[in-house]
Amino acid sequence: MRVGFLTSGGDCQALNATMRGVAKGLYGLYDDVEIFGFLDGYKGLIYDEYRKMPKSDFSGILTVGGTILGTSRTPFKDIRKPDENGLDKVESMKNTYRRHRLDCLVALGGNGSLKTANLLSEEGLNVIGCPKTIDNDLWGTEMTFGFYSAVQVASEAIDCIHTTAASHGRVFIVEVMGHKVGLLTLYAGMASGADIILLPEIPYSVDAVCRKIAERNKGGSRFSIIAVAEGAISKDEAKLGKKELKKKMADDAAKYRSVAYKLAEQIESKTGAEVRVTVPGHTQRGGAPVPYDRVFATRIGVEAAKLIKKGKFGNMVALVNNEIVPVPLAEIAGKLKVVDPKSSIVAEARMVGISFGDEG
């Protein structure tokens, strides 16, 4: 059995744990296994940059963050475009697969990476996808590995902010990763007792945010914590057309480092409050995976190995109703799972007093 591994897109915790699960699963199912690790994501498959991975590579990596294969971003929108030397990337990946006489390619990645995995599947390659992203925004699965580890990091950042915010009586804004989907911000904000949570899916009003801060001050709370997703937008921005919004974002990017800094300036201007911004940034992708992710990644990996044994290619390994099941790549490719503003978790957050900045 000859299998290729690659990790594509942004790194996260539990990539190594997942590869370990696949490898150990394969070793248990086959007497003879060769694993080819393609370096730096699809780039390695395109340019045939790889290394053979012996059993020893999968020892001691369960708790190691990042990816031992390296990763890079190969945007799906550019995958059909020739490279600077005129190389057809898709044909090159197919040729690499066939040159090494692979029986399957296991692609660990998020939305864009699994769109490419589906394309290769449609091109005739045997492909299995594993759901990686700290955003937990992949359609067709209830969970992605890396999510709870990132929630842990973001939550700890907000936890640490609480004491200094209380000591100084300040408003603190903590900017959490998430351009299009706010699940990470929602979970981290709820886990850490944020007073206001701003998400891409629920456009906010600065006035509503300021009213919440004033309400807390009136109630005797000297500080407020705002967890904002990096892709959060205001109600006014949500009304703009696609081109208008893109221009507005470009104009804001020239003036502010991020949405958190823009919001800080607006709050200070309207309330006179002292506002500080904290951006955990790429720490949210780093460090060791939390125990949940270690277990989940192992389950995903082993079930991927079982799908290979059964010849059930063209699938992503997913969590559905707390069971690990195959979901066709064609059904999930290009679809995002977002926060439903009317979901029970949002309603529950509101019931404990959290504002989403959309009131009034």
C-alpha positions in Angstrom: 0.0 0.0 0.0 1.5 3.3 -1.2 -0.1 6.4 0.3 0.7 10.1 0.0 0.2 12.6 2.8 0.1 16.4 2.6 -1.0 19.2 4.9 -2.2 22.3 3.1 -3.3 25.8 4.1 -2.8 27.5 7.5 -1.2 25.2 10.1 -3.0 24.2 13.3 -2.7 21.9 16.2 -3.3 18.2 15.7 -2.1 17.9 12.0 0.7 15.6 13.2 -1.7 13.7 15.5 -4.0 13.1 12.5 -1.2 11.9 10.3 -0.1 9.6 13.1 -3.6 8.2 13.3 -3.7 7.5 9.6 -0.3 5.9 9.6 -0.9 3.7 12.6 -4.2 2.7 11.2 -2.6 1.7 7.9 0.1 -0.3 9.7 -2.6 -2.2 11.5 -4.4 -3.0 8.3 -1.6 -3.8 5.9 1.6 -5.8 6.1 3.5 -3.5 3.7 2.9 0.2 3.8 4.9 3.0 2.1 4.1 6.6 3.0 5.2 9.6 0.9 5.1 12.9 2.7 4.7 15.8 0.2 6.4 18.9 1.5 4.7 22.3 2.0 1.2 21.2 0.9 0.1 21.0 -2.7 3.3 22.7 -3.6 5.1 19.4 -2.8 2.7 17.4 -5.0 3.0 19.9 -7.9 6.8 19.9 -7.9 7.4 16.4 -6.6 9.1 17.5 -3.4 8.6 14.7 -0.9 10.3 12.4 1.6 9.6 8.8 2.5 8.2 8.6 6.0 9.3 5.6 8.0 7.4 4.3 11.1 9.7 6.3 13.3 8.3 9.6 11.9 5.0 8.9 13.6 6.4 8.3 17.0 6.2 11.1 19.6 4.2 13.5 17.5 0.7 13.1 19.1 1.3 16.2 21.2 3.4 18.2 18.8 1.7 21.2 17.1 2.3 22.4 13.6 3.1 19.9 10.8 6.3 17.9 10.3 5.7 18.1 6.6 5.4 21.9 6.4 2.5 23.6 4.7 1.7 26.5 2.3 -1.3 28.1 0.7 -2.1 27.1 -2.9 -5.3 29.1 -3.6 -8.0 27.1 -5.3 -8.8 30.0 -7.6 -5.2 29.7 -9.0 -5.0 26.0 -9.2 -5.9 25.9 -12.9 -3.5 28.7 -13.8 -0.1 27.7 -15.1 2.8 28.6 -12.9 5.5 31.2 -13.9 7.1 28.6 -16.1 3.9 27.6 -17.8 3.5 24.4 -15.8 0.0 22.9 -15.6 -0.4 22.4 -11.8 -3.2 19.9 -12.0 -1.5 17.7 -14.6 1.7 17.9 -12.6 0.0 16.7 -9.4 -1.6 13.9 -11.3 1.8 12.9 -12.8 3.4 13.0 -9.4 0.7 10.7 -8.0 1.1 8.2 -10.8 4.9 8.4 -10.9 5.0 7.1 -7.3 2.3 4.6 -8.1 0.2 5.9 -5.1 -2.9 4.0 -4.1 -4.3 7.0 -2.3 -3.6 10.6 -1.4 -4.6 11.8 2.1 -5.1 15.6 2.1 -5.4 17.4 5.5 -6.8 20.8 5.0 -9.6 23.3 5.3 -12.1 24.7 2.8 -9.8 25.7 0.0 -7.6 22.7 0.4 -10.4 20.2 0.2 -11.8 21.9 -2.9 -8.5 21.0 -4.5 -8.8 17.5 -3.1 -12.2 17.2 -4.7 -10.8 18.4 -8.0 -8.1 15.8 -7.9 -10.8 13.2 -7.0 -12.8 14.3 -10.1 -9.6 14.0 -12.1 -9.5 10.3 -11.3 -7.1 10.2 -8.2 -8.0 8.2 -5.1 -8.3 10.9 -2.4 -9.3 11.0 1.2 -9.8 14.4 3.0 -9.3 15.1 6.7 -11.0 18.3 8.1 -8.4 20.7 9.5 -9.1 24.3 10.5 -9.2 26.4 13.7 -12.3 28.1 12.3 -14.5 24.9 12.4 -16.1 26.3 9.2 -16.1 23.1 7.0 -19.5 22.1 5.8 -20.5 18.5 6.4 -18.7 18.0 9.7 -19.7 19.1 13.2 -16.0 19.5 14.2 -12.6 20.1 12.7 -9.4 19.3 14.4 -7.5 22.3 15.7 -10.7 24.2 16.7 -10.8 23.4 20.4 -7.0 23.9 20.7 -7.5 27.4 19.2 -10.4 28.0 21.5 -8.1 27.2 24.4 -5.5 29.7 23.3 -8.0 32.5 22.6 -9.8 31.8 25.9 -6.6 32.0 27.9 -5.8 35.3 26.2 -9.2 36.8 27.2 -8.9 35.3 30.7 -5.6 37.1 31.2 -7.1 40.4 30.0 -9.8 40.2 32.7 -7.5 41.0 35.6 -5.8 43.9 34.0 -9.0 45.3 32.6 -10.6 45.1 36.1 -7.5 46.6 37.8 -7.4 49.7 35.5 -11.1 50.0 34.7 -10.6 49.9 31.0 -12.4 48.5 27.9 -10.4 45.8 26.3 -10.9 44.5 22.8 -9.4 41.0 22.0 -9.3 40.3 18.3 -9.8 36.6 17.5 -9.1 34.9 14.2 -11.9 34.3 11.8 -12.4 36.3 8.6 -15.7 34.9 7.4 -16.9 32.7 10.2 -17.1 33.6 13.9 -17.3 30.2 15.7 -13.9 30.6 17.2 -14.7 34.0 18.6 -18.1 32.8 19.8 -16.8 29.9 21.7 -13.7 31.7 23.1 -15.9 34.7 24.1 -18.4 32.6 25.9 -15.8 30.4 27.6 -14.0 33.5 29.0 -17.0 35.6 30.0 -16.7 38.3 27.3 -19.3 41.0 27.7 -19.6 41.7 24.0 -19.0 39.3 21.1 -18.8 40.7 17.5 -19.1 38.2 14.6 -19.0 38.4 10.8 -22.5 36.8 10.8 -24.1 39.4 13.1 -23.3 42.9 11.9 -22.9 45.3 14.8 -23.7 48.9 15.7 -21.1 50.9 17.4 -23.9 52.7 19.3 -25.2 49.3 20.6 -21.7 48.4 21.7 -21.3 51.7 23.6 -24.7 51.3 25.2 -23.7 47.9 26.6 -20.5 49.5 28.0 -22.5 52.3 29.6 -25.0 49.8 31.0 -22.1 47.9 32.6 -20.7 51.1 34.0 -24.0 52.1 35.5 -24.3 48.6 37.1 -21.0 49.1 38.8 -18.7 47.2 36.4 -15.6 49.4 35.8 -14.5 47.4 32.8 -15.8 45.6 29.7 -14.3 42.9 27.5 -15.1 42.7 23.8 -14.2 39.6 21.8 -14.2 40.6 18.1 -13.7 38.3 15.1 -11.2 39.8 12.6 -13.9 39.7 9.9 -16.6 41.4 12.0 -18.5 44.1 10.1 -20.8 46.9 11.1 -24.5 47.2 10.1 -23.6 50.0 7.7 -20.9 47.9 6.1 -23.3 45.0 5.7 -25.6 47.2 3.6 -22.9 47.8 1.0 -22.6 46.0 -2.3 -19.6 43.6 -2.8 -17.5 46.2 -4.6 -18.3 49.0 -2.2 -17.5 46.8 0.8 -14.2 45.8 -0.7 -13.3 49.4 -1.2 -14.4 50.3 2.3 -12.2 47.5 3.7 -9.3 48.6 1.7 -9.7 52.2 2.9 -10.0 51.0 6.5 -6.9 48.8 6.1 -4.9 51.9 5.0 -5.9 53.7 8.2 -6.3 51.0 10.9 -4.2 47.9 11.6 -7.4 45.8 12.0 -11.1 46.0 12.9 -10.2 46.0 16.6 -8.2 49.3 16.3 -11.0 50.9 14.3 -13.6 49.9 16.9 -11.3 51.1 19.7 -11.1 54.6 18.1 -14.9 54.7 17.6 -15.6 53.7 21.3 -13.1 56.2 22.7 -14.6 58.9 20.5 -18.2 58.2 21.6 -17.7 57.3 25.3 -14.4 58.8 26.4 -13.5 55.4 27.8 -9.9 54.2 27.8 -9.7 51.3 25.3 -6.9 48.8 24.8 -6.5 46.2 22.0 -5.0 42.8 22.3 -4.4 40.6 19.2 -3.4 37.0 20.1 -2.8 36.4 16.3 -0.9 33.3 15.3 -0.6 32.0 18.8 -4.1 30.7 18.2 -2.6 28.2 15.7 0.3 27.2 17.8 1.3 25.0 20.7 0.3 21.5 21.5 -3.2 20.2 20.7 -5.6 19.9 23.6 -6.7 16.4 24.7 -10.0 16.7 22.8 -8.1 17.3 19.5 -5.6 14.5 20.2 -8.5 12.0 20.5 -10.5 13.5 17.7 -7.5 13.6 15.3 -6.7 10.0 16.2 -10.2 8.9 15.4 -10.2 10.8 12.1 -6.9 9.3 11.1 -7.9 5.7 11.9 -11.2 6.1 10.1 -9.3 7.5 7.1 -7.2 4.4 7.0 -10.3 2.2 7.1 -11.8 4.1 4.2 -8.6 3.5 2.2 -8.9 -0.3 3.1 -12.5 -0.3 1.9 -11.7 1.6 -1.3 -14.1 4.4 -0.3 -12.3 7.3 -2.0 -13.5 10.8 -2.8 -14.7 11.3 0.8 -13.9 13.5 3.7 -13.8 12.0 7.2 -16.4 13.8 9.2 -18.0 14.0 12.6 -21.8 13.7 12.3 -24.0 13.0 15.3 -20.8 12.2 17.3 -19.9 9.4 14.9 -17.0 9.4 12.4 -18.5 8.9 9.0 -17.5 9.5 5.3 -19.0 12.5 3.6 -18.5 13.0 -0.2 -15.9 15.7 -1.0 -18.2 16.8 -3.9 -20.9 17.6 -1.3 -18.8 19.7 1.0 -16.3 21.4 -1.4 -16.7 25.2 -1.5 -19.3 25.3 1.3 -18.9 27.2 4.5 -20.5 26.4 7.9 -21.3 29.7 9.6 -22.8 30.9 12.8 -26.6 31.0 12.6 -27.7 34.2 14.3 -30.9 32.4 15.3 -29.1 29.3 16.7 -29.6 28.1 20.2 -26.0 28.9 21.3 -26.4 32.6 20.3 -29.8 32.7 22.1 -28.1 31.1 25.2 -25.3 33.6 25.1 -27.8 36.5 25.0 -29.6 35.0 28.0 -26.5 35.3 30.1 -26.1 38.9 29.2 -23.7 38.8 26.3 -24.3 41.5 23.7 -23.7 40.9 20.0 -23.8 44.6 19.2 -26.9 44.3 17.1 -29.5 45.4 19.7 -31.6 48.4 18.7 
